C-alpha cells in the first residue's frame, strides 16, 4: 500500500493529530511505567509556536496514518491533569539532566512520533523522521533532539545517525529525584533517552 509524507499546516490535520495523540499516549511504555494506561484523555489542546510544524504520512485515500510533531522550546503546554503531574515532572527531570544547552540555539525537538498500528514495520516512522529533519533544516534549524521513551524509537534514530545524548534507567529515577514513587517494570523498556542530530 502506498503512502506519502508531507508537511502540513492545515487546521483540520492539526485537529486530527490532536485526536490521534490520545491513542499514541496510551501506547507509550513510559505510560505503563507510571501506571497511566487507563488515564482519561487529556483534552487540553497542544500549543503551537510560529516555528512548530507537523509532518504527516497519509495513505492513498488521504487518511493520516502517522505523524511527527516538531516543536521549539518557546511554547509550553497548559498545566497537566492531576494524574499526569508525576509524569510531567519525570520528563522535565530527564530534559534538565540531558545537557541540551550544549546544542545550538537554533534547535527543535521531534516531540511526538506516531504511526498507526496497521502501518508499523513499513518504514513510515523513518520517513517521518527524515521529513522532519528536511523541514527543520530548510527552516534554518541547526540541530534536532528527541526524547525516546521507548526502545523502538531509540533504535530507529540511532540507526539513522542520531547520537545518544543521555540515558536514564526508569528504576533509577525515584532515587535520583528524591521522589517516593513505585514505578512499574515494563519488559524490554528499561530506559528513557535523549538523542540529538546535527542538521
N, C-alpha and C positions, 0 to 999 in steps of 0.2 A: 504494500500500500504506500502511496506517495504522500509526502507532506512537504510543506515549505516553512522556512524560517525567516522572519522579518521583524523589524522594529515597529512598535505601534504607539500611537498617541490617541487612539480612539477612546472616547468616554465609555462606549459600550464594551470594548475589550477590557478596560480597567475594571468595569463592573463585574464582568465575567471572572476575571482573575481574582478579584476580592472574594467571590463566592467559592472559587476553587481552592483558595488558600485555607479555608476551613478544613477541607478533606486532607490537604497536604499536612496541616498541623497534626492531625490525628496519627499520621503515618510516621512521624519523626521519632527516631529512637530516643531522643532526649525527653520527649513527652512521656514515654513509658518509664524512663529513669525517674522522672518526677511524679509518676502515678496520675497523669492527667488525661489518660486515654478517653475517659468519659466526660471530660470537661465540656460544658456548653460552648458553642461557637462565640468567639469574640466578634461582636458586631460593629465595633468601632472601625471606621474606615481608615485605611493607611493614609498618611500624609505624604504627598509627593512634592519634592522641591523642583525648581525650574530646570535642573540638570538631570534629574532622575528619569529613568526610562525603563520600558519593558520590552523584552524580545520574546516573541511568541512563535510557537510551532502550530501550524494548522493542517488538518487533513484535507483531502480533495473536496470535501463538502464545505470547507471553511470553518469547521469546528476547531476550537483551541484544544490541543492535545498536550501541550506543555508550555511552560513559560519561565522566564528568568527576570526577576525584579532586581534592578540595579539602582542603588541609592547612594547619595553622598551622605556625609555625617551632619549636614546642616539641619535637616528636619528630624524631629523626634515624634514618636508615636504618643498618643494620649495615655494617661495612666492605665495600666493593665487591670483586668478584672482581679478581684481579691485572690482567687485560687492560682493565678499566674504570677503573683509578685515574686515568689521564690525563684521561679524560672527566669524572670526578667533580671533579678539580682545575679543569678548564676551567669547569664550571658554578658552582663556588664563586667563581672569579675574576670571572665575569660578575655574580653576585649581589652580591659585595663592591663591585664597581665601579658598581653601578646606583643608589647613594644611596637605597636603600629605607628607610633610617632616617627619611626625611622623611615617610613615611606614618604615619597614626595607629597607636597601639599596637594597637588592635583591627582588625587586617588579616589576611587569609587569602589563600593562594596557590592559584590553579587550577593544580595541579601536572601533571595529565595530562588531555588532551582527545583522545579517540579515537573514530572511527566506522568500522564495518566497511566494507570497500571497496565492497561492493554497495549500500551505503546512502549513499554520498557524493554531494554535489551535490543533496541533497534538503532542506536546511535543518536537518538533525539536529544538527550542531555548534552552530549558532546557538541552537537550542532548549536544548541542554545548557548553554551559557554563560548564557543567560537564566535557566534554572532554578537554576544555581549562584549567580548574583547574587541572585536572590529569596530563596533559602535562607540565604545569608550575611547578607543584610540583616535577615531575620527573627531570626537568631541574635544580632544586635547588633553585627556587624562593620561598620566604617565605610568600609573600602576593600578592594579586591581587587587582586592582582598576578598576572601570568602571564609566564613566560619562554617566548618564542616561538623555537624552534629551527628553524622553517620559515616561509617566506613565507606559506604558506596560512593559518596561524593568525594571523600578524601582520595580514594583510589583513582577516580576519574581525573581530577585536576592534577594529581601527581603525574599520571601518565601523559598529561598534556603539557608538562614542563613547569607547572607551578611549584614553588618551593615551600617546604614546611617552615612556618614562622614560629609556631607554638603548638604544644600539645599538653593536654591535661587529662589524667585519668579521672573518670567520674567518681570513683571511690575515694580519691584524694581530696575532692572539693570540700566536704564538710570540715575536715581538719584544717585545711589551708584557710578557709573563710571564717572559721570560728563559729559556724552555724551548727546547731543541733538538728541535722537533717538525716533522715533514713532513706537513702536513695535505693531504688530497685536495680538489680543486676539484669542487664539485657544481653544475652549471649551473643558474642561476636561484635558487640558495640561497646567497647571499653573506654574510648577516648573521644574528646572533642578537640578539634584542631583549628588553627588559622593557617591558611595557605595564601601566598601572595605571588604576583607575577608582574614583571615589568612589561610595559606596552611599547 
